[in-house]
Amino acid sequence: MSEPFVSANGEAFDWGAVPQLPFERFADGLRGALGAGQRAAAFFGVATGAGTELVAVLASERDGLLRWSRTLVSGSSYPALTPHAPELHLFEREIAEQHGLRPEGHPWSKPVRFVAATPSHRSPEELASRGAPPQVGVTDFFRVEGHEVHEVAVGPVHAGVIEPGHFRFQCHGEEVMHLEISLGYQHRGVERALAAGPDKRGPHYAETLAGDTTVGHATAYCQVLEALGGVRVPARAQALRGVALELERLANHVGDLGALAGDVAYLPTASYCGRLRGEFLNLTAELCGSRFGRGLVRPGGVRFEVPAPLGRSMLSRLDTALGEVNDAVGLLMEAPSVQARFEETGRVSAATARSIGLVGPAARASGLPRDARHDFPHGVYRFHQLPVTVWHTGDVFARAHVRRKEVERSGTFVRRQLEGLPGGALEGAPAAPRPGQACAVLVEGWRGELCHVALSDERGRFATYKVVDPSFHNWLGLALALRGQPISDFPLCNKSFNLSYCGFDL
């Protein structure tokens, strides 16, 4: 029996080394591995002349390795894996949407995004010739029937400037029985644009995958290119990437804590954190001229230097901001009225979080110690690790607590890096990707694990480029957190996850 191919995070290898298994063996191995504690970092389809290849990349925290397997499906359907592996439910729906490959027996096989009923890269005639069966319509929603059960529809157009998203609540009185979240109204085509590369536009596309995760996605993209091309990134550049990544985490965690305070009308912390988020964004601007980190991370290293005077200035401003955050958030977390609203609200158990594949602070708040910086260290995190922050209650309080502790630990990390920046160059020698290679990179963004997977063709171009943003894993967690809750708790629960619309809509 062929075993899955094993690689390290950010390691390139010959794609032909991944065994192509018969579907039954592929499915049995996948179900067994997921049941034994591994999880799906990515699961996607690759169009070939003989059909569609299903590719699975599983992550194992136990040994810090990635396991690859694939199978060829030549027809228009295959037995769904979701009934035995719930965390694959959205991946299988996406494969059906993009490749016309129906997962037979999937409990809710409807398109993931509001696009044409046929995949963008296949014509209607081609799908018809393959006998692709119809799916549940994208506007068909699950409904609960019964006396006094009613439906509340929110969106997709919202107040303000946020992106479109539709939330369909099935309620009995004030209690939410089920929430279906429907996204993907824009489908920006960033994955398709990346697959045409690599080229000069690639880093810019990566930076816009999710604008509040600019540094995280740019880092993952560059690590993919560096692995495929065999490029060594200097130690100083690795350290500065780590500083930028943790400043991004600090800015967003502080902003989220302020937003949670605002949702429960605790105005002192809401006001302070709104300003303090800007302090961390401004520190990022000191690095590269952009508050969101655009232009800093590029293949081979970073583009901007940190002279000693700038480093000292950043340290002083960092310490001041962290002290003010500690005071403002301390007030929030110690207020009895806040605790009454946070505790027992929007709970997600560890068992549920594990079964649906939650990542990031949402997973850690439910007791799962998942953190790519610790489990799959790459770059500076191979030498300077942060403790993993975990809480056990899985509620709004837990998600706020995890953010608070991560602010402290990320602040300590940034301080240590700026105090001891290694010398040397900022960029390594460029190199083109080698042909016929594969690579997967996991980076712990502030929302959770960012996964970038690339396969290169015989010319060294991207044959496939797949991105899995943490929001792709976590939106279902928000839906389950609302079950049994008053519908009025939705804004607070939603903010405690703070997931991305555009990161889902690639």
C-alpha positions in Angstrom: 0.0 0.0 0.0 1.4 3.4 -1.0 1.9 5.8 1.9 1.3 9.5 1.6 4.3 11.6 0.6 5.7 13.5 3.6 7.2 17.0 3.4 8.2 19.8 5.8 6.5 23.2 5.9 7.9 25.2 3.0 9.8 22.3 1.4 9.7 21.9 -2.3 9.9 18.4 -3.9 9.2 16.6 -7.2 5.5 16.4 -7.7 5.8 13.0 -9.3 6.8 11.6 -5.9 3.3 12.0 -4.6 1.5 8.7 -5.2 -1.7 8.7 -7.3 -3.9 6.3 -5.4 -7.1 4.4 -6.4 -10.0 6.4 -5.0 -11.0 3.8 -2.4 -7.4 3.7 -1.0 -7.2 7.5 -1.1 -10.5 8.0 0.7 -9.8 5.3 3.3 -6.4 6.9 4.0 -7.8 10.4 4.2 -10.6 9.4 6.6 -8.3 7.4 8.8 -5.7 10.2 9.0 -8.3 12.8 9.9 -9.8 10.5 12.5 -6.4 10.0 14.0 -5.7 13.7 14.7 -4.4 15.1 11.4 -6.3 17.9 9.7 -6.9 19.2 6.2 -4.7 22.2 5.5 -5.9 22.1 1.8 -8.1 19.9 -0.3 -8.5 20.9 -4.0 -8.9 19.7 -7.5 -6.5 19.9 -10.5 -7.9 19.6 -14.0 -6.0 17.1 -16.2 -6.7 15.7 -19.6 -7.9 12.4 -18.0 -10.2 14.0 -15.5 -9.8 15.8 -12.2 -7.2 15.0 -9.7 -8.2 15.4 -6.0 -5.2 16.6 -3.9 -5.1 16.5 -0.1 -2.5 18.2 2.1 -2.9 17.1 5.7 -1.1 18.8 8.6 0.0 16.9 11.7 0.8 18.9 14.8 2.3 15.8 16.4 5.4 15.7 14.2 5.2 19.1 12.4 4.9 17.5 8.9 2.6 17.7 5.9 1.3 14.6 4.2 0.3 14.6 0.5 -1.9 12.2 -1.4 -3.9 12.4 -4.7 -6.3 10.4 -6.8 -7.8 10.7 -10.3 -11.5 11.0 -10.8 -12.4 10.4 -14.4 -16.2 10.7 -14.2 -18.5 13.5 -13.0 -18.9 12.4 -9.4 -17.3 10.5 -6.5 -18.5 9.3 -3.1 -18.5 12.3 -0.8 -16.0 12.3 2.1 -17.8 14.9 4.2 -20.2 12.4 6.0 -17.1 10.8 7.6 -14.9 14.0 7.7 -17.0 17.1 8.3 -14.0 19.5 8.0 -14.0 18.7 4.2 -17.5 19.9 3.6 -16.6 23.3 2.2 -13.6 22.0 0.3 -15.8 19.4 -1.5 -18.4 22.1 -2.3 -15.7 24.2 -3.8 -14.3 21.4 -5.9 -17.9 20.8 -7.2 -18.2 24.5 -8.1 -14.8 24.8 -9.8 -14.6 21.4 -11.6 -18.2 20.2 -12.0 -17.3 17.1 -9.9 -20.2 16.2 -7.7 -19.6 14.7 -4.2 -22.4 12.1 -4.1 -23.9 11.9 -0.6 -22.7 15.3 0.5 -25.3 16.7 3.0 -25.5 20.2 1.4 -23.9 20.2 -2.0 -24.4 23.8 -3.1 -22.0 26.3 -4.7 -19.7 28.1 -2.3 -19.8 31.4 -4.2 -22.3 33.6 -6.1 -21.0 33.0 -9.6 -22.3 31.4 -12.8 -23.5 27.8 -12.3 -20.5 26.5 -14.3 -16.9 26.8 -13.3 -15.1 29.8 -14.7 -12.4 27.7 -16.4 -14.8 25.2 -18.0 -17.4 26.1 -20.7 -21.0 24.9 -20.3 -20.5 22.7 -23.4 -17.5 21.0 -21.8 -19.4 20.3 -18.6 -22.4 19.0 -20.5 -20.2 16.7 -22.5 -18.9 15.3 -19.1 -22.4 14.7 -17.9 -22.0 17.0 -14.9 -25.1 16.7 -12.7 -27.0 19.7 -11.3 -26.4 21.0 -7.8 -28.5 22.7 -5.1 -28.8 26.3 -6.2 -26.7 28.9 -4.6 -29.8 30.8 -3.4 -31.4 27.7 -1.9 -31.2 27.9 1.9 -31.8 25.3 4.6 -35.1 25.9 6.3 -36.5 24.9 9.7 -40.2 24.3 9.6 -42.5 24.4 12.6 -44.9 26.4 14.7 -43.6 29.9 15.5 -40.4 29.2 13.6 -39.5 32.3 11.6 -36.6 33.3 9.3 -34.5 36.5 9.5 -32.4 37.5 6.5 -29.5 40.0 6.9 -27.5 41.3 4.0 -25.8 40.9 1.6 -25.7 44.7 1.6 -24.7 46.1 4.9 -24.3 49.5 6.4 -20.9 51.1 6.0 -18.1 49.8 3.7 -17.9 46.1 4.6 -18.0 43.6 1.8 -21.2 41.7 1.0 -22.3 38.7 3.0 -25.7 37.1 3.6 -26.8 35.6 7.0 -30.0 33.6 7.1 -31.2 32.9 10.7 -33.8 30.2 11.5 -35.3 31.3 14.8 -37.9 30.2 17.4 -38.7 33.4 19.1 -35.4 35.0 19.9 -33.4 31.7 19.9 -31.3 30.9 16.8 -31.8 27.3 15.8 -29.7 27.5 12.6 -27.6 30.1 10.8 -26.5 29.7 7.2 -23.8 32.0 6.0 -23.6 32.7 2.3 -20.6 34.6 0.9 -18.7 34.9 -2.4 -20.6 37.7 -4.1 -17.5 39.1 -5.8 -15.2 36.2 -6.6 -12.2 38.3 -7.4 -10.3 35.7 -9.3 -7.0 36.2 -7.4 -6.2 32.5 -7.4 -6.5 32.4 -11.2 -4.3 35.5 -11.5 -1.7 33.9 -9.3 -1.7 30.7 -11.3 -0.7 32.7 -14.4 2.6 33.6 -12.7 5.0 33.9 -11.2 5.5 37.4 -12.4 5.9 41.0 -11.0 2.3 41.3 -10.2 2.3 38.2 -7.9 3.4 39.9 -4.7 0.8 42.6 -5.2 -1.9 40.0 -5.7 -0.8 38.2 -2.5 -1.0 41.4 -0.6 -4.6 41.9 -1.6 -5.8 38.4 -0.8 -7.1 39.9 2.5 -6.0 43.5 3.0 -5.8 43.2 6.8 -3.5 40.2 6.4 -1.1 41.8 3.9 2.1 40.7 5.5 0.9 37.2 6.3 -0.2 36.4 2.7 2.8 38.1 1.2 5.1 36.1 3.4 3.4 32.8 2.5 3.6 33.7 -1.3 7.3 34.6 -1.1 8.1 31.5 0.9 6.5 29.4 -1.8 8.6 31.1 -4.5 11.8 30.8 -2.4 11.2 27.1 -1.8 10.5 26.3 -5.5 13.6 28.3 -6.5 15.9 27.1 -3.8 16.5 30.7 -2.5 18.0 31.2 1.0 16.6 34.2 2.8 19.1 36.1 5.0 18.6 36.1 8.8 18.1 39.8 9.0 15.3 39.6 6.5 13.7 36.7 8.3 13.7 38.7 11.6 12.1 41.8 9.9 9.4 39.6 8.4 8.7 38.3 11.9 8.5 41.8 13.2 6.0 42.9 10.5 3.9 39.8 10.9 3.6 40.3 14.7 2.9 44.0 14.3 0.0 43.0 12.0 -1.2 40.6 14.7 -0.9 43.3 17.3 -2.9 45.9 15.3 -5.7 43.5 14.5 -6.0 41.9 18.0 -6.1 45.3 19.6 -8.7 46.6 17.1 -10.8 43.5 17.8 -10.7 43.9 21.5 -11.8 47.5 21.1 -14.6 46.4 18.8 -15.8 43.8 21.3 -15.8 46.5 24.0 -17.9 48.7 21.7 -20.4 45.8 21.1 -21.1 45.6 24.9 -21.1 49.4 25.2 -17.9 49.5 27.3 -16.7 52.8 25.9 -13.4 53.5 27.6 -11.7 50.4 26.1 -13.5 50.9 22.8 -12.2 54.4 22.5 -8.6 53.6 23.6 -8.2 50.5 21.4 -9.4 52.4 18.4 -6.5 54.8 18.8 -4.0 52.1 19.9 -4.6 50.0 16.9 -3.3 53.0 14.9 -0.1 53.0 16.9 0.8 49.5 15.7 -0.2 50.3 12.2 2.0 53.4 12.4 4.9 51.2 13.5 4.5 49.1 10.4 4.5 52.3 8.4 7.8 53.2 10.0 9.2 49.9 8.5 8.1 50.4 5.0 5.9 53.5 4.5 2.6 51.5 4.4 0.4 51.1 7.5 -0.6 47.7 6.2 2.9 46.5 5.2 2.6 46.7 1.5 5.9 46.6 -0.4 7.9 45.2 2.5 8.0 41.5 1.9 9.3 40.4 -1.5 10.8 37.1 -2.8 14.2 36.6 -1.3 13.8 38.9 1.7 12.5 42.4 2.5 12.9 45.8 0.8 13.4 48.1 3.7 16.2 48.5 6.2 15.8 49.4 9.9 18.8 51.6 11.0 19.7 51.6 14.7 18.1 55.0 15.4 14.8 53.8 13.9 14.9 50.6 15.8 15.4 52.5 19.1 12.5 54.8 18.2 10.2 51.9 17.4 11.1 50.2 20.7 10.1 53.2 22.7 6.8 53.6 20.9 6.1 49.9 21.1 6.6 49.9 24.9 4.3 52.9 25.3 1.6 51.4 23.2 1.8 48.0 24.9 1.5 49.7 28.3 -1.6 51.6 27.3 -3.2 48.4 25.8 -2.6 46.5 29.0 -4.4 49.2 31.0 -7.3 49.6 28.6 -7.9 45.9 28.1 -7.4 45.2 31.8 -10.4 47.5 32.5 -12.5 45.6 29.9 -11.7 42.1 31.1 -12.2 42.9 34.8 -15.6 44.7 34.5 -18.4 42.5 35.9 -20.8 43.7 33.3 -18.4 42.7 30.5 -17.8 39.3 32.0 -21.6 38.7 32.2 -21.9 39.4 28.4 -18.8 37.5 27.3 -19.0 34.4 29.4 -21.2 31.5 28.1 -21.9 33.5 24.9 -21.2 31.8 21.5 -19.6 28.6 22.8 -17.8 26.2 20.5 -16.7 23.0 22.2 -13.3 21.5 21.6 -14.9 18.4 19.9 -16.9 20.7 17.5 -13.9 22.8 16.8 -11.8 19.7 16.0 -14.5 18.1 13.8 -15.0 21.2 11.6 -11.2 22.1 11.4 -11.1 25.5 13.2 -7.8 27.3 13.2 -6.2 30.3 14.8 -7.5 32.1 17.9 -10.9 30.6 17.5 -9.4 27.1 17.7 -7.1 28.0 20.6 -10.1 29.5 22.5 -11.8 26.1 22.3 -8.8 24.3 23.8 -7.0 23.2 20.6 -3.3 24.2 20.7 -3.0 24.9 17.0 -0.4 27.5 16.0 1.7 27.2 12.9 4.5 29.3 14.5 4.9 26.5 17.0 3.8 23.4 15.1 5.2 24.1 11.7 8.0 26.7 12.4 9.5 28.5 9.4 11.7 31.5 9.0 12.5 33.3 12.2 10.1 31.1 14.2 12.5 28.2 13.9 14.8 30.0 16.3 12.4 32.3 18.3 9.1 30.7 19.3 6.2 32.2 21.1 4.2 30.3 23.7 0.9 29.0 22.4 -2.1 30.7 24.1 -5.0 28.4 24.8 -8.2 28.7 26.8 -10.9 26.1 27.3 -14.4 27.6 27.4 -14.8 28.3 23.6 -17.0 31.4 24.2 -16.6 35.1 23.5 -14.6 35.5 26.7 -12.2 32.8 25.6 -11.7 34.4 22.2 -11.1 37.8 23.8 -8.7 36.3 26.4 -6.6 34.6 23.7 -6.3 37.8 21.9 -5.2 39.7 25.0 -2.5 37.2 25.9 -1.3 37.1 22.3 -0.9 40.8 22.3 1.4 40.5 25.3 3.5 37.7 23.7 3.7 39.3 20.3 4.8 42.5 21.9 7.6 40.7 23.7 8.6 38.9 20.5 8.8 42.2 18.5 10.8 43.8 21.3 13.4 41.0 21.3 13.7 41.0 17.5 14.3 44.7 17.4 16.8 44.6 20.2 18.8 41.8 18.6 18.5 42.2 14.8 21.1 40.0 13.1 23.4 41.7 10.7 23.8 41.0 7.0 21.9 41.5 3.8 18.2 42.0 3.3 17.7 39.9 0.2 18.9 36.6 -1.1 19.9 35.9 -4.7 16.7 35.5 -6.9 16.0 32.2 -8.7 13.2 31.0 -10.9 11.0 28.1 -9.7 12.2 24.7 -10.8 9.9 22.7 -13.1 7.7 19.9 -11.9 7.8 20.9 -8.3 5.3 21.2 -5.5 5.3 23.1 -2.2 2.9 24.0 0.6 3.6 26.8 3.1 1.8 27.4 6.4 2.0 30.8 8.0 0.2 31.8 11.2 -1.6 34.9 10.3 -3.5 36.9 13.0 -6.8 35.1 12.2 -5.1 31.7 12.0 -3.3 29.4 9.5 -2.7 30.7 6.0 -2.0 27.9 3.5 -0.5 28.5 0.1 0.1 25.5 -2.2 1.8 25.7 -5.6 2.5 23.2 -8.4 5.0 24.2 -11.1 4.7 23.0 -14.7 7.5 21.9 -17.1 8.4 25.5 -17.7 8.7 26.4 -14.1 5.4 28.4 -14.2 2.6 27.9 -11.7 0.3 25.1 -13.0 -1.8 25.4 -9.9 -1.9 27.9 -7.1 -4.2 27.3 -4.1 -4.8 29.6 -1.2 -6.7 28.6 2.0 -7.4 31.6 4.2 -8.3 30.9 7.9 -11.8 32.3 7.3 -12.4 29.4 4.9 -12.1 27.1 7.9 -13.8 29.3 10.5 -17.0 30.7 9.1 -18.9 27.5 10.0 -17.6 27.9 13.6 -19.5 31.2 13.8 -22.6 29.6 12.5 -22.4 26.9 15.1 -21.6 29.4 17.9 -25.0 31.0 17.3 -27.0 27.8 17.8 -29.2 28.2 21.0 -28.2 31.8 21.4 -30.5 34.9 21.2 -30.3 36.5 17.8 -29.3 39.7 19.5 -25.9 38.0 20.4 -25.0 37.7 16.7 -23.0 41.0 16.5 -20.9 40.1 19.6 -20.3 36.6 18.4 -19.5 37.8 14.9 -17.0 40.3 16.2 -15.3 37.7 18.4 -14.5 35.7 15.3 -14.0 38.7 13.0 -13.6 36.7 9.8 -12.8 37.9 6.3 -15.3 38.2 3.4 -12.6 38.8 0.8 -10.2 36.1 2.2 -13.0 33.6 1.6 -13.8 35.0 -1.9 -10.7 34.2 -3.9 
